[in-house]
Amino acid sequence: MARVASHLRNWLAPLRHTVLHPQWFAFRETKPTRQWVGKIAYGRVLDIGCADGWAKQALSGQCQYVGLDYPTTAQGIYGTRPDVFADGARLPFLDDSFDSVLLLEVLEHVAQPGAVLTEIRRVLKPGGVLLLSMPFLYPLHDAPHDYQRYTAPGLAHTLDQAGLTCDPPVARGVGFRAVALLAAIACAEVVVDACIRRRWRLLFSPALIAAVPVINTLGWLLGSIGGSAMLATGHRVVGHKP
């Protein structure tokens, strides 16, 4: 199933910025996240779980970037080579080494989130910042290494437990747009499962595929009215080392 899903992702990649893609609302967050990183991160920057190092392109020319990832993730999933191979719970750096740390869509995949955040606090300089983003209402992914989701208060509490103060978490993809993202992904998952198992639900695939742009368009229109952070696809938060 993973292989079929990978082929499907590659086939859909050119459509990711159109309403035809089931994860359209998720990809719409890419640009705001890049702008957020570029605005706040400074100095020597550690990117934990850096994947292909996309965040480096968002930083100013004055920043010194260090990308870190786990070997099985970097090589096995992304086929990349970061600057450093290491475990986020045991960072190979001295205390007070970085001005900024990025932890973008990573914490949900960490089996010991408290240990990683404590290590981040250790390597941050006093006054340094952590830029953290993670999903909330979003399906299981990269299993079996998908361990948790946090509410906004839960995220703030977890950072506090690690000795980091934080600004109020900012919700993203709120209200109808969160509902639309989940509904569109649900349609795609049924189609993928039907293709793999050749089940009778394959008969409904054309209707489900056609439903995706309709769901995305309705989510966008209804989301323009407004929405509550009570329903959010994820959160961004800035943590500070006192």
N, C-alpha and C positions, 0 to 999 in steps of 0.2 A: 504493500500500500504506500509506503514511504517513497518508493521509486516512482510510482505513478503520480503521486502528489508533486514530486520534484519536477517531473516532466510538465505537469499542468502549470506549475508556477512559472516555469521558463516560457511556456506558450503564452501565458497571460501577461508576462512582464511588460510588453509594449503598451498594454492597455491600462496600466496601473494608475494613470492620471486621468482616466475617463470613468464615466458612470457605468461602463460595462464591466469593470473589475469588482469582484465581491468585497475587496478590501479597500475600496476607493476612499472611504472616510479615514482609514488608518493612514494611508499614504498622504492624505491632505495635511497630516501633522508634521511631515518631514521638513517643510520649509520653515514653519514657526519654531521647530526645535533647533534647526541650524541657526536661526537668528538669535534665539535665546542663548545658545552656547557662545556664539560670537560676541554677544553683548556683555556677558558676565565673566566667562573664563579669562584668566590672565596669567602671565608669568610662566612658570614651569608647570606643565599640564600632564597629568597621568590619566589615560583613558583605559579603564578596566573593562574587559570584555569588548575590545575595540573592533572585533570582526574584521572588515576590510579597511578600517581606519578612516571611514567617511567623515568623522567629526573633525579630523585635522583640517579639512578644507574650510571649515566654518571659523577657524581661529584666526586672529590677527597675526601679521608677520612677526610681531614681537614675542609671540609665545614659543616656548620650547616644548615640543610634543613628544610624549613617550606612550606608545601603544602596547598594552599588555593583554594577553589572552591565554586561555588554557590550551594545551597542545591538541587535545582531541576536538575541541571546538574550532580552533583556528584552521587546522589542517583538514580535519574530517568533514566539517560542515562548510566552511567558507573557502578552503583552499588557499589561505593566506599565511604570511609569515609576519607576525608582529615584531616590535622591537624587543619585547621580553616575553618569554614563556613562563608563566607562573600561576599559582593558585591565589585568588583574591583574598583568601583567609590567611595567607602567609606571604605577605608582600616582601620581596627581596630588596627593600630600600631602608635607608636610615630614617630615624625620627626627623620630623620637620623638614622633609625633602621637597615638598610640592606646594605651590600656591593654589592650585586648583586640581580637583579630581572629578572625572566624568564617570558616571555609572548609569548608562543610558539603555533602558530595556534589558537590564541584566539581573536585577535583584530577585526577580521571580524565579530565576534559574539557579539560585544559590541555595544550597542545602543548609548553610549556617549563616543567615543574613546578619545576625548580631556580630559574629566574628569578623565578617568582611567590613562592616561599618566601623567596628573598633579599630581594625587595621588602617582604615582610611583616616580615622581621626589621628592615629599615631603618625602617619607619614605627612599629614597636612601641617603646614606652618601655622603658628598662631595667627588668627585672622583669615586663614585660608578658607576656600569655599568648596563645597561638594555640590555638583549639579546632578540630580537624580531624576530619572523618569522611569515609570513602569506602568504596565496595564492594570486596569481594574476589571471592567466588564469586557472580557476578551477570552476567546476559547483557549483550551489547552493547546500548547504548541511546544515543539522540540522535546516531546516526551522521550524518556521518563524524567528528564531534568526540568520539570516545571512544578515548583513547589508551593508557591503562595501568591496571594493577592492582598493588598492592603487598602482599607478605607483611608480617607484623608487624615482623620484623627489617629488611626493606627499607624500610618506612616510617620506622622509627627512624633508619636510616642516612641516608635522604634528608634528614630534618630536621637531622641532625648536619652534613651537608655544607653546609647553608645557614646554619650557625652557631647553630642552636637546640638546646637540650637538651630532652629530653622524658621524660615519665613512661612507664612500660611501656604499649604499646598494649593496649586492651581489645577483645576479640573480641565480636561480636554474632551472633546467629542461628547457633549452633554445632551441630555434629553432625547428627542426623536432621532438624532444622529447616532447615538449609542444603540438605540433599538434597531435602526436601519442597518448598521454594520453587522450586528449579530444575525439579523434576518437574512441578509445577503450571503453571509458566510454559511449559514445553515442550508441555504439553497445549494450552494456549491458543494458542500460536504455530502449531501444526499446524492448529487450527480456523480461525484468521485466514487463513493461507496458502491453505487449501482453499476458503474463501469467496471470496477474491480471484481465484484461478486456476480455480475451479470444477473442481477435480480430483476423482478418484475417492475421495480420502481424506475428502471431505465426508460420505460414508456413515458414517464413524466419529465424526463430530462429537458426536452425542448421548452416546456412551459416554465420549468424552474430556471433555466438559463435566461429566458426572456424576462423573468420576474426581477432579476438582479438590477438592471438599469431603472426599472420602474420603482423598486424599493429605494434605490439610492436617490433618485430624483425626488420622491416624496419625502424622504428623510431630510434632504437639503431644504426643500420648500417649507416643511413644517418646522424644521430647526431654525429657520430664519425668524420665526415668531418669537423664539426664546426657548429656554430650557433650564431645568434645575440641575445643579451639580450633584444632586442625589443620584442621578443616573449619569455615569461618566465612563468613557472607554479607558481612561487612564489619568494619571496625575504627574505634574512636574513640581519639584520642590528644590529650593536652595538651602543647603545646610551650612553652618558656620562653625569653625573651631574657635572657641573662646580664647 
